[in-house]
Amino acid sequence: MRLRSTGDRSAPLNDNVRPSRSDPAPQPRTAPDAVADLHTLLGAAGVPGPYILAGHSLGGLFVRLYASTYPGEVVGLILVDAYSERLETLLKPERWAALVRFNTRSGTDTVESIPGYGDLETIGYGKDNVVMRQAAATTPLGPMPLAVLAHTRPFALPEEEGFSSDALESVLRAANKDLATLVPNARFFVAEDSGHDIHQDQPQLVTEAIRQVVTGVRDRATWYDLASCCAK
């Protein structure tokens, strides 16, 4: 992997010399580990800040933690159906415990070895909630363009988990809306035709969100409604 110049920005270019991966790391990993790795990678690649970071699912927590850890380096964020530590407090304790059990049984906490690759990096479900809460309290996000995207198609949740998929979806939506309160004038958009992987189901929406955040960073007067591209 190397960088190529594309006008006023740089983009990663896969030169396909040979399959590779990062050096093996102790398992399980943590969100601070992911933040430290990204910071080291950007420095080693010679990519100067400030940065606009986009994160999907747990990656959303990573980019938020990066912004709190290195507040002078981040000027815009895009959270794509991002995991929020606030799920733990939005759910009743017994339902949070059920959600953790469901994800654990689904393999979130299991370190899997992939032949020819090594161990798949693994982070335990909800294990970094305290870290994120502490970082958000100590170094909250400063004013910046922030786009928050939420899914519509529900997760399939087995009935034996103790609560319905509808009940979970209402809390997930509340958690996403809550993320849009992290800074003034954040943009919140519901991806009507998407499940959790909005970047695959409606990639044009994610692209537009990124474009608008970039434009908003360059000129705050252009920070306008995300629905401008994708509303029906």
GROMACS elastic network, one bead per residue, 0.5 to 0.9 nm:
[ bonds ]
;  ai    aj funct       b0    kb
    1    12     6  0.66554   500
    1    13     6  0.57835   500
    1    15     6  0.60468   500
    1    16     6  0.77656   500
    1    17     6  0.86188   500
    2    11     6  0.85558   500
    2    12     6  0.57942   500
    2    13     6  0.53764   500
    2    14     6  0.65536   500
    2    15     6  0.72337   500
    2    45     6  0.78907   500
    3    10     6  0.63386   500
    3    11     6  0.56764   500
    3    13     6  0.55563   500
    3    14     6  0.84925   500
    3    45     6  0.76687   500
    3    47     6  0.88478   500
    4     9     6  0.87930   500
    4    10     6  0.57205   500
    4    11     6  0.56909   500
    4    12     6  0.64207   500
    4    13     6  0.63514   500
    5     8     6  0.74819   500
    5     9     6  0.61560   500
    5    11     6  0.65109   500
    5    12     6  0.89312   500
    6     9     6  0.53731   500
    6    10     6  0.55519   500
    6    11     6  0.67510   500
    7    10     6  0.76530   500
   10    47     6  0.77891   500
   14    17     6  0.82430   500
   15    18     6  0.83775   500
   16    19     6  0.70806   500
   20   117     6  0.77597   500
   21    24     6  0.83588   500
   21   117     6  0.71487   500
   21   118     6  0.87680   500
   22    25     6  0.84263   500
   24   118     6  0.73700   500
   24   119     6  0.74616   500
   24   121     6  0.87243   500
   25    28     6  0.85822   500
   25    29     6  0.78287   500
   25   119     6  0.86324   500
   25   121     6  0.78976   500
   26    29     6  0.68187   500
   26   121     6  0.87621   500
   27    30     6  0.86689   500
   27   111     6  0.72251   500
   27   119     6  0.83458   500
   27   120     6  0.89754   500
   27   121     6  0.68640   500
   27   122     6  0.66976   500
   27   123     6  0.80816   500
   28   109     6  0.77524   500
   28   110     6  0.84961   500
   28   111     6  0.71204   500
   28   121     6  0.69078   500
   28   122     6  0.52245   500
   28   123     6  0.55245   500
   28   124     6  0.71184   500
   29    32     6  0.84582   500
   29    33     6  0.62978   500
   29    34     6  0.75745   500
   29   121     6  0.65408   500
   29   122     6  0.57015   500
   29   123     6  0.50570   500
   29   124     6  0.79352   500
   30    33     6  0.50935   500
   30    34     6  0.65461   500
   30    35     6  0.88683   500
   30   122     6  0.82137   500
   30   123     6  0.57452   500
   30   124     6  0.79095   500
   30   127     6  0.78258   500
   30   128     6  0.68263   500
   31    34     6  0.50649   500
   31    35     6  0.62978   500
   31    36     6  0.86424   500
   31    58     6  0.88899   500
   31    61     6  0.78161   500
   31    62     6  0.60194   500
   31    65     6  0.76922   500
   31   123     6  0.76069   500
   31   127     6  0.87595   500
   31   128     6  0.62784   500
   31   131     6  0.81571   500
   31   132     6  0.85276   500
   32    35     6  0.50045   500
   32    36     6  0.60641   500
   32    37     6  0.85078   500
   32    62     6  0.78798   500
   32    65     6  0.75728   500
   32    66     6  0.82655   500
   32    69     6  0.89035   500
   32   128     6  0.84891   500
   32   131     6  0.81920   500
   33    36     6  0.51363   500
   33    37     6  0.61128   500
   33    38     6  0.86677   500
   34    37     6  0.50893   500
   34    38     6  0.62365   500
   34    39     6  0.86463   500
   34    62     6  0.68399   500
   34    66     6  0.88589   500
   35    38     6  0.52040   500
   35    39     6  0.61980   500
   35    40     6  0.86110   500
   35    62     6  0.62464   500
   35    63     6  0.75455   500
   35    65     6  0.70321   500
   35    66     6  0.54990   500
   35    69     6  0.81855   500
   36    39     6  0.51184   500
   36    40     6  0.61232   500
   36    41     6  0.85319   500
   36    66     6  0.82518   500
   37    40     6  0.51255   500
   37    41     6  0.60272   500
   37    42     6  0.86460   500
   38    42     6  0.61423   500
   38    43     6  0.85516   500
   38    66     6  0.84814   500
   39    42     6  0.53505   500
   39    43     6  0.63114   500
   39    44     6  0.86625   500
   39    66     6  0.81729   500
   39    70     6  0.88687   500
   40    43     6  0.51712   500
   40    44     6  0.60472   500
   40    45     6  0.85016   500
   41    44     6  0.50784   500
   41    45     6  0.59613   500
   41    46     6  0.84623   500
   41    47     6  0.86887   500
   42    45     6  0.51639   500
   42    46     6  0.61614   500
   42    47     6  0.52830   500
   42    48     6  0.73947   500
   42    49     6  0.86795   500
   43    46     6  0.51284   500
   43    47     6  0.62362   500
   43    48     6  0.73916   500
   44    47     6  0.78362   500
   45    48     6  0.88583   500
   48    51     6  0.79495   500
   49    52     6  0.86891   500
   49    72     6  0.88133   500
   49    73     6  0.56635   500
   49    74     6  0.75154   500
   50    72     6  0.74281   500
   50    74     6  0.54628   500
   50    75     6  0.63212   500
   51    73     6  0.59441   500
   51    75     6  0.59874   500
   51    76     6  0.70375   500
   51    77     6  0.87525   500
   52    73     6  0.87598   500
   52    74     6  0.59483   500
   52    75     6  0.57727   500
   52    77     6  0.56422   500
   52    78     6  0.78717   500
   52   210     6  0.85307   500
   52   213     6  0.79120   500
   52   214     6  0.72358   500
   52   217     6  0.85710   500
   53    60     6  0.89636   500
   53    63     6  0.61857   500
   53    64     6  0.87066   500
   53    66     6  0.89795   500
   53    67     6  0.87183   500
   53    74     6  0.73026   500
   53    75     6  0.84003   500
   53    76     6  0.64807   500
   53    77     6  0.50443   500
   53    78     6  0.63626   500
   53    79     6  0.85741   500
   53   210     6  0.89663   500
   54    59     6  0.78984   500
   54    60     6  0.70805   500
   54    63     6  0.69182   500
   54    76     6  0.85610   500
   54    77     6  0.57212   500
   54    79     6  0.59637   500
   54    80     6  0.73661   500
   54   210     6  0.76451   500
   55    58     6  0.74220   500
   55    61     6  0.74633   500
   55    62     6  0.72159   500
   55    63     6  0.60487   500
   55    64     6  0.85530   500
   55    77     6  0.80165   500
   55    78     6  0.63812   500
   55    79     6  0.53046   500
   55    80     6  0.59869   500
   55    81     6  0.85376   500
   55    82     6  0.69454   500
   56    60     6  0.51321   500
   56    61     6  0.85078   500
   56    78     6  0.84731   500
   56    79     6  0.61569   500
   56    81     6  0.59799   500
   56    82     6  0.53485   500
   56    83     6  0.79442   500
   56   196     6  0.88797   500
   56   197     6  0.79265   500
   56   198     6  0.85603   500
   56   199     6  0.81986   500
   57    60     6  0.54896   500
   57    61     6  0.75302   500
   57    79     6  0.79611   500
   57    80     6  0.65103   500
   57    81     6  0.55132   500
   57    84     6  0.85501   500
   57   196     6  0.78526   500
   57   197     6  0.83707   500
   58    61     6  0.53290   500
   58    62     6  0.65720   500
   58    81     6  0.89033   500
   58    82     6  0.60451   500
   58    83     6  0.50329   500
   58    84     6  0.79805   500
   59    63     6  0.62816   500
   59    64     6  0.85796   500
   59    79     6  0.82865   500
   59    80     6  0.86242   500
   59    82     6  0.69371   500
   59    83     6  0.76946   500
   60    63     6  0.53734   500
   60    64     6  0.62885   500
   60    65     6  0.86119   500
   60    77     6  0.88745   500
   60    78     6  0.78962   500
   60    79     6  0.52638   500
   60    80     6  0.67957   500
   60    81     6  0.77291   500
   60    83     6  0.61818   500
   60    84     6  0.78925   500
   61    64     6  0.51161   500
   61    65     6  0.60721   500
   61    66     6  0.85063   500
   61    79     6  0.84747   500
   61    82     6  0.67057   500
   61    83     6  0.61106   500
   61    84     6  0.65024   500
   61    85     6  0.79181   500
   61   132     6  0.75216   500
   62    65     6  0.50929   500
   62    66     6  0.60703   500
   62    67     6  0.86520   500
   62   132     6  0.89300   500
   63    67     6  0.61536   500
   63    68     6  0.86227   500
   63    77     6  0.75564   500
   63    78     6  0.87888   500
   63    79     6  0.83527   500
   64    67     6  0.50925   500
   64    68     6  0.63354   500
   64    69     6  0.86003   500
   64    77     6  0.78684   500
   64    79     6  0.86903   500
   64   132     6  0.81829   500
   64   136     6  0.84025   500
   64   141     6  0.80255   500
   65    68     6  0.50272   500
   65    69     6  0.59590   500
   65    70     6  0.84014   500
   65   131     6  0.85597   500
   65   132     6  0.63533   500
   65   135     6  0.68269   500
   65   136     6  0.78264   500
   66    69     6  0.50020   500
   66    70     6  0.58431   500
   66    71     6  0.76625   500
   66    73     6  0.87580   500
   66    74     6  0.79984   500
   67    70     6  0.52527   500
   67    72     6  0.78896   500
   67    73     6  0.71253   500
   67    74     6  0.55283   500
   67    75     6  0.84244   500
   67    77     6  0.86690   500
   67   139     6  0.86584   500
   67   140     6  0.86747   500
   67   141     6  0.69547   500
   68    71     6  0.52365   500
   68    72     6  0.89747   500
   68    74     6  0.88079   500
   68   132     6  0.88807   500
   68   135     6  0.60271   500
   68   136     6  0.66675   500
   68   138     6  0.81764   500
   68   139     6  0.52929   500
   68   140     6  0.63743   500
   68   141     6  0.64722   500
   69    72     6  0.89525   500
   69   135     6  0.73761   500
   69   139     6  0.75952   500
   70    73     6  0.56141   500
   70    74     6  0.71731   500
   71    74     6  0.59242   500
   71    75     6  0.83849   500
   71   139     6  0.76997   500
   71   140     6  0.88003   500
   71   141     6  0.75146   500
   71   142     6  0.78820   500
   72    75     6  0.79027   500
   74    77     6  0.77520   500
   74   144     6  0.86642   500
   75   142     6  0.86299   500
   75   143     6  0.84446   500
   75   144     6  0.57714   500
   75   145     6  0.73242   500
   75   217     6  0.68048   500
   76   143     6  0.89307   500
   76   144     6  0.54472   500
   76   145     6  0.50283   500
   76   146     6  0.58800   500
   76   147     6  0.85388   500
   76   213     6  0.63562   500
   76   214     6  0.74358   500
   76   216     6  0.84701   500
   76   217     6  0.67035   500
   77   144     6  0.77544   500
   77   145     6  0.65969   500
   77   147     6  0.64719   500
   77   148     6  0.84711   500
   77   210     6  0.83658   500
   77   213     6  0.73436   500
   78   145     6  0.84618   500
   78   146     6  0.58203   500
   78   148     6  0.60757   500
   78   149     6  0.79174   500
   78   206     6  0.83596   500
   78   209     6  0.70164   500
   78   210     6  0.65435   500
   78   213     6  0.75253   500
   79    82     6  0.54138   500
   79    83     6  0.88752   500
   79   146     6  0.77187   500
   79   147     6  0.61617   500
   79   149     6  0.62210   500
   79   150     6  0.86832   500
   79   176     6  0.88702   500
   79   179     6  0.84499   500
   80    83     6  0.88704   500
   80   147     6  0.82039   500
   80   148     6  0.61518   500
   80   150     6  0.66829   500
   80   151     6  0.85800   500
   80   196     6  0.85633   500
   80   197     6  0.82555   500
   80   198     6  0.69901   500
   80   199     6  0.76865   500
   80   206     6  0.74980   500
   81   148     6  0.72715   500
   81   149     6  0.54641   500
   81   151     6  0.62007   500
   81   172     6  0.89374   500
   81   176     6  0.70314   500
   81   196     6  0.62892   500
   81   197     6  0.77006   500
   81   198     6  0.73280   500
   82   148     6  0.80136   500
   82   149     6  0.79550   500
   82   150     6  0.78926   500
   82   175     6  0.89683   500
   82   176     6  0.71734   500
   82   179     6  0.86394   500
   83    86     6  0.86943   500
   83    87     6  0.81033   500
   83   172     6  0.86655   500
   83   175     6  0.82932   500
   83   176     6  0.82046   500
   84    87     6  0.58609   500
   84    88     6  0.84161   500
   84   126     6  0.89838   500
   84   129     6  0.79991   500
   84   132     6  0.88515   500
   84   172     6  0.86975   500
   84   175     6  0.64348   500
   84   176     6  0.75283   500
   84   178     6  0.89609   500
   84   179     6  0.76328   500
   85    88     6  0.61223   500
   85    89     6  0.79463   500
   85   126     6  0.70135   500
   85   128     6  0.76942   500
   85   130     6  0.77321   500
   85   132     6  0.67932   500
   85   133     6  0.70568   500
   85   175     6  0.86656   500
   86    89     6  0.53317   500
   86    90     6  0.61023   500
   86    91     6  0.86252   500
   86   129     6  0.77769   500
   86   133     6  0.82761   500
   86   175     6  0.64576   500
   86   178     6  0.84219   500
   87    91     6  0.60472   500
   87    96     6  0.76823   500
   87   171     6  0.72047   500
   87   172     6  0.72303   500
   87   174     6  0.87627   500
   87   175     6  0.62323   500
   88    91     6  0.56409   500
   88    92     6  0.78359   500
   88    93     6  0.75711   500
   88    95     6  0.89329   500
   88    96     6  0.58201   500
   88    97     6  0.88246   500
   88   126     6  0.79404   500
   88   129     6  0.79241   500
   89    92     6  0.71325   500
   89    93     6  0.78640   500
   89    96     6  0.82342   500
   90    96     6  0.86300   500
   90   171     6  0.67221   500
   90   174     6  0.82052   500
   90   175     6  0.75930   500
   91    94     6  0.79987   500
   91    95     6  0.59477   500
   91    96     6  0.55712   500
   91   168     6  0.86451   500
   91   171     6  0.71227   500
   92    95     6  0.52865   500
   92    96     6  0.61536   500
   92    97     6  0.86427   500
   93    96     6  0.51036   500
   93    97     6  0.61554   500
   93    98     6  0.86039   500
   94    97     6  0.50897   500
   94    98     6  0.62219   500
   94    99     6  0.87241   500
   94   162     6  0.87059   500
   95    99     6  0.61423   500
   95   100     6  0.85882   500
   95   161     6  0.83985   500
   95   162     6  0.71935   500
   95   163     6  0.71188   500
   95   168     6  0.89893   500
   96    99     6  0.50495   500
   96   100     6  0.62296   500
   96   101     6  0.86295   500
   97   100     6  0.51226   500
   97   101     6  0.62050   500
   97   102     6  0.86614   500
   98   101     6  0.50485   500
   98   102     6  0.61629   500
   98   103     6  0.87039   500
   98   161     6  0.58493   500
   98   162     6  0.68431   500
   98   163     6  0.83049   500
   99   102     6  0.50718   500
   99   103     6  0.62628   500
   99   104     6  0.85081   500
   99   161     6  0.74217   500
   99   168     6  0.88851   500
  100   103     6  0.52397   500
  100   104     6  0.59787   500
  100   105     6  0.85149   500
  100   125     6  0.64438   500
  100   126     6  0.73274   500
  101   104     6  0.50495   500
  101   105     6  0.60474   500
  101   106     6  0.84587   500
  101   161     6  0.82371   500
  102   105     6  0.52657   500
  102   106     6  0.62085   500
  102   107     6  0.89410   500
  102   157     6  0.83406   500
  102   158     6  0.86419   500
  102   161     6  0.69035   500
  103   107     6  0.65295   500
  103   108     6  0.57878   500
  103   109     6  0.80462   500
  103   125     6  0.67651   500
  104   107     6  0.52394   500
  104   108     6  0.51789   500
  104   109     6  0.56056   500
  104   110     6  0.76720   500
  104   124     6  0.78422   500
  104   125     6  0.69558   500
  105   108     6  0.74476   500
  105   109     6  0.83042   500
  105   110     6  0.88404   500
  106   109     6  0.84670   500
  106   110     6  0.88172   500
  107   110     6  0.51309   500
  107   111     6  0.82658   500
  107   112     6  0.88655   500
  108   111     6  0.83302   500
  108   122     6  0.69404   500
  108   123     6  0.69601   500
  108   124     6  0.60242   500
  108   125     6  0.61156   500
  109   122     6  0.62874   500
  109   123     6  0.61967   500
  109   125     6  0.65624   500
  110   120     6  0.89956   500
  110   122     6  0.68528   500
  110   123     6  0.85917   500
  110   124     6  0.80880   500
  111   119     6  0.64519   500
  111   120     6  0.61657   500
  111   121     6  0.69245   500
  111   122     6  0.58212   500
  111   123     6  0.87802   500
  112   118     6  0.82876   500
  112   119     6  0.55498   500
  112   120     6  0.54056   500
  112   121     6  0.80777   500
  112   122     6  0.81921   500
  113   116     6  0.89585   500
  113   117     6  0.76162   500
  113   118     6  0.53117   500
  113   120     6  0.59875   500
  114   117     6  0.53067   500
  114   118     6  0.52070   500
  114   119     6  0.60040   500
  114   120     6  0.67030   500
  115   118     6  0.63311   500
  115   119     6  0.86897   500
  117   120     6  0.80666   500
  119   122     6  0.84526   500
  123   126     6  0.85802   500
  123   127     6  0.74464   500
  123   128     6  0.85738   500
  124   127     6  0.53208   500
  124   128     6  0.80095   500
  125   128     6  0.79687   500
  126   129     6  0.55116   500
  126   130     6  0.86758   500
  127   130     6  0.75745   500
  127   131     6  0.84878   500
  128   131     6  0.51648   500
  128   132     6  0.62812   500
  128   133     6  0.86594   500
  129   132     6  0.52586   500
  129   133     6  0.61574   500
  129   134     6  0.86208   500
  130   133     6  0.51043   500
  130   134     6  0.61114   500
  130   135     6  0.85614   500
  131   134     6  0.52545   500
  131   135     6  0.61834   500
  131   136     6  0.86266   500
  132   135     6  0.50562   500
  132   136     6  0.60031   500
  132   137     6  0.84924   500
  133   136     6  0.51645   500
  133   137     6  0.61585   500
  133   138     6  0.85548   500
  134   137     6  0.51724   500
  134   138     6  0.60263   500
  134   139     6  0.83481   500
  135   138     6  0.51011   500
  135   139     6  0.56301   500
  135   140     6  0.71233   500
  136   139     6  0.53800   500
  136   141     6  0.72552   500
  137   140     6  0.57945   500
  139   142     6  0.84812   500
  140   182     6  0.78843   500
  140   183     6  0.88532   500
  141   144     6  0.78974   500
  141   182     6  0.66961   500
  141   183     6  0.66049   500
  142   182     6  0.86255   500
  142   183     6  0.67280   500
  142   184     6  0.89969   500
  143   146     6  0.87031   500
  143   182     6  0.87821   500
  143   183     6  0.55117   500
  143   184     6  0.63933   500
  143   185     6  0.85877   500
  144   183     6  0.68734   500
  144   184     6  0.79335   500
  144   185     6  0.85796   500
  144   186     6  0.81435   500
  144   213     6  0.88754   500
  144   216     6  0.85630   500
  144   217     6  0.74139   500
  144   220     6  0.89456   500
  145   183     6  0.81233   500
  145   184     6  0.86244   500
  145   185     6  0.75966   500
  145   186     6  0.63499   500
  145   187     6  0.80926   500
  145   212     6  0.85704   500
  145   213     6  0.55819   500
  145   214     6  0.82870   500
  145   216     6  0.61657   500
  145   217     6  0.64656   500
  145   220     6  0.80241   500
  145   223     6  0.72738   500
  146   180     6  0.74505   500
  146   182     6  0.85167   500
  146   183     6  0.72874   500
  146   184     6  0.87626   500
  146   185     6  0.78672   500
  146   187     6  0.62640   500
  146   188     6  0.86479   500
  146   213     6  0.67965   500
  147   180     6  0.73694   500
  147   186     6  0.59036   500
  147   188     6  0.60741   500
  147   189     6  0.78568   500
  147   209     6  0.63456   500
  147   210     6  0.79957   500
  147   212     6  0.86257   500
  147   213     6  0.71044   500
  147   226     6  0.80132   500
  148   176     6  0.69716   500
  148   177     6  0.78075   500
  148   179     6  0.70143   500
  148   180     6  0.59739   500
  148   186     6  0.74691   500
  148   187     6  0.60764   500
  148   189     6  0.63936   500
  148   190     6  0.86055   500
  148   209     6  0.85269   500
  149   176     6  0.75014   500
  149   177     6  0.89825   500
  149   187     6  0.83695   500
  149   188     6  0.59710   500
  149   189     6  0.50048   500
  149   190     6  0.58416   500
  149   191     6  0.66986   500
  149   198     6  0.80884   500
  149   205     6  0.87163   500
  149   206     6  0.79902   500
  149   209     6  0.84755   500
  150   172     6  0.85195   500
  150   173     6  0.68750   500
  150   176     6  0.62747   500
  150   177     6  0.82683   500
  150   188     6  0.78136   500
  150   189     6  0.63894   500
  150   191     6  0.58958   500
  150   192     6  0.86721   500
  150   194     6  0.85394   500
  150   195     6  0.87435   500
  150   196     6  0.78506   500
  150   198     6  0.79851   500
  151   154     6  0.77255   500
  151   173     6  0.80870   500
  151   189     6  0.89368   500
  151   190     6  0.60379   500
  151   191     6  0.51674   500
  151   192     6  0.68341   500
  151   193     6  0.78008   500
  151   194     6  0.54009   500
  151   195     6  0.51992   500
  151   196     6  0.55007   500
  151   197     6  0.78650   500
  151   198     6  0.66476   500
  152   169     6  0.84600   500
  152   173     6  0.87136   500
  152   190     6  0.68184   500
  152   191     6  0.60797   500
  152   192     6  0.53146   500
  152   193     6  0.66114   500
  152   194     6  0.57403   500
  152   195     6  0.58934   500
  152   196     6  0.79488   500
  153   191     6  0.88715   500
  153   192     6  0.76437   500
  153   193     6  0.70335   500
  153   194     6  0.57467   500
  153   196     6  0.74682   500
  154   157     6  0.87287   500
  154   165     6  0.68335   500
  154   166     6  0.75313   500
  154   168     6  0.86446   500
  154   169     6  0.63569   500
  154   195     6  0.64721   500
  154   196     6  0.79765   500
  155   165     6  0.65186   500
  155   166     6  0.88811   500
  155   168     6  0.83230   500
  155   169     6  0.75350   500
  155   195     6  0.75023   500
  155   196     6  0.76507   500
  156   165     6  0.63384   500
  157   160     6  0.84586   500
  157   161     6  0.71754   500
  157   163     6  0.82530   500
  157   164     6  0.67443   500
  157   165     6  0.52679   500
  157   168     6  0.84478   500
  158   161     6  0.57774   500
  158   162     6  0.84160   500
  158   163     6  0.85176   500
  158   164     6  0.77805   500
  158   165     6  0.79476   500
  159   162     6  0.62866   500
  159   163     6  0.65840   500
  159   164     6  0.62658   500
  159   165     6  0.81412   500
  160   163     6  0.76385   500
  160   164     6  0.89615   500
  161   164     6  0.78656   500
  163   166     6  0.83752   500
  163   167     6  0.65376   500
  163   168     6  0.73752   500
  164   167     6  0.51754   500
  164   168     6  0.64382   500
  164   169     6  0.86870   500
  165   168     6  0.50778   500
  165   169     6  0.60898   500
  165   170     6  0.87340   500
  166   169     6  0.50614   500
  166   170     6  0.63489   500
  166   171     6  0.88830   500
  167   170     6  0.54095   500
  167   171     6  0.67240   500
  167   172     6  0.88983   500
  168   171     6  0.52978   500
  168   172     6  0.62024   500
  168   173     6  0.86822   500
  169   173     6  0.60708   500
  169   174     6  0.84918   500
  170   173     6  0.52292   500
  170   174     6  0.62511   500
  170   175     6  0.87168   500
  171   175     6  0.61177   500
  171   176     6  0.86484   500
  172   175     6  0.50423   500
  172   176     6  0.62848   500
  172   177     6  0.86617   500
  173   176     6  0.51373   500
  173   177     6  0.61758   500
  173   178     6  0.84925   500
  174   177     6  0.50895   500
  174   178     6  0.60492   500
  174   179     6  0.87226   500
  175   179     6  0.63977   500
  175   180     6  0.89666   500
  176   179     6  0.51137   500
  176   180     6  0.67392   500
  176   188     6  0.82660   500
  177   180     6  0.52101   500
  177   181     6  0.70899   500
  177   188     6  0.69459   500
  178   181     6  0.53466   500
  178   182     6  0.73152   500
  179   182     6  0.55264   500
  179   183     6  0.85619   500
  179   186     6  0.88064   500
  179   188     6  0.88419   500
  180   183     6  0.69826   500
  180   184     6  0.83862   500
  180   185     6  0.82853   500
  180   186     6  0.54062   500
  180   187     6  0.65944   500
  180   188     6  0.60898   500
  181   184     6  0.67376   500
  181   185     6  0.81380   500
  181   186     6  0.68005   500
  182   186     6  0.76673   500
  183   186     6  0.60033   500
  185   223     6  0.87220   500
  187   209     6  0.89282   500
  187   223     6  0.89438   500
  187   224     6  0.82426   500
  187   225     6  0.68290   500
  187   226     6  0.65920   500
  188   225     6  0.87642   500
  188   226     6  0.75831   500
  189   192     6  0.89985   500
  189   225     6  0.89676   500
  189   226     6  0.66948   500
  189   227     6  0.71959   500
  190   193     6  0.88999   500
  190   194     6  0.87955   500
  191   194     6  0.55027   500
  191   195     6  0.81637   500
  191   198     6  0.70345   500
  191   201     6  0.89096   500
  191   202     6  0.73993   500
  191   205     6  0.77128   500
  191   230     6  0.87692   500
  192   195     6  0.86343   500
  193   198     6  0.84203   500
  193   201     6  0.70236   500
  193   202     6  0.70987   500
  194   197     6  0.68472   500
  194   198     6  0.53132   500
  194   199     6  0.86647   500
  194   200     6  0.82476   500
  194   201     6  0.52097   500
  194   202     6  0.63885   500
  195   198     6  0.61634   500
  195   200     6  0.89940   500
  195   201     6  0.70611   500
  196   199     6  0.86530   500
  196   201     6  0.86143   500
  197   200     6  0.54955   500
  197   201     6  0.62623   500
  197   202     6  0.83920   500
  198   202     6  0.53424   500
  198   203     6  0.65222   500
  198   205     6  0.79883   500
  198   206     6  0.72855   500
  199   202     6  0.57092   500
  199   204     6  0.78880   500
  199   205     6  0.77142   500
  199   206     6  0.59024   500
  199   207     6  0.83130   500
  200   203     6  0.54490   500
  201   204     6  0.88979   500
  202   205     6  0.56016   500
  202   206     6  0.70633   500
  203   206     6  0.52213   500
  203   207     6  0.61465   500
  203   208     6  0.85606   500
  204   208     6  0.60399   500
  204   209     6  0.85491   500
  204   229     6  0.82914   500
  204   230     6  0.77326   500
  205   208     6  0.50758   500
  205   209     6  0.61444   500
  205   210     6  0.86430   500
  205   226     6  0.83565   500
  205   227     6  0.88392   500
  205   229     6  0.72997   500
  205   230     6  0.62252   500
  206   209     6  0.50285   500
  206   210     6  0.62196   500
  206   211     6  0.85446   500
  207   210     6  0.51951   500
  207   211     6  0.61140   500
  207   212     6  0.86347   500
  208   212     6  0.60644   500
  208   213     6  0.85361   500
  208   226     6  0.74145   500
  208   228     6  0.88045   500
  208   229     6  0.67947   500
  208   230     6  0.83188   500
  209   212     6  0.52243   500
  209   213     6  0.62121   500
  209   214     6  0.86348   500
  209   226     6  0.63933   500
  210   213     6  0.51729   500
  210   214     6  0.61499   500
  210   215     6  0.85601   500
  211   214     6  0.51817   500
  211   215     6  0.61461   500
  211   216     6  0.84575   500
  212   216     6  0.58497   500
  212   217     6  0.84713   500
  212   222     6  0.78333   500
  212   223     6  0.66493   500
  212   224     6  0.75125   500
  212   225     6  0.87814   500
  212   226     6  0.74946   500
  213   217     6  0.60696   500
  213   218     6  0.86054   500
  213   223     6  0.71780   500
  214   217     6  0.51910   500
  214   218     6  0.64078   500
  214   219     6  0.86685   500
  215   218     6  0.51338   500
  215   219     6  0.60299   500
  215   220     6  0.76490   500
  215   222     6  0.65411   500
  215   223     6  0.71806   500
  216   219     6  0.50034   500
  216   221     6  0.69772   500
  216   222     6  0.54233   500
  216   224     6  0.80848   500
  217   220     6  0.59692   500
  217   222     6  0.87740   500
  217   223     6  0.81744   500
  218   222     6  0.85705   500
  219   222     6  0.58288   500
  219   223     6  0.75783   500
  220   223     6  0.54798   500
  221   224     6  0.80068   500
  223   226     6  0.88883   500
  224   227     6  0.87634   500
  224   228     6  0.80374   500
  225   228     6  0.59381   500
  225   229     6  0.89508   500
  226   229     6  0.67796   500
  226   230     6  0.76642   500
  226   231     6  0.84975   500
  227   230     6  0.53951   500
  227   232     6  0.86969   500
  228   231     6  0.65699   500
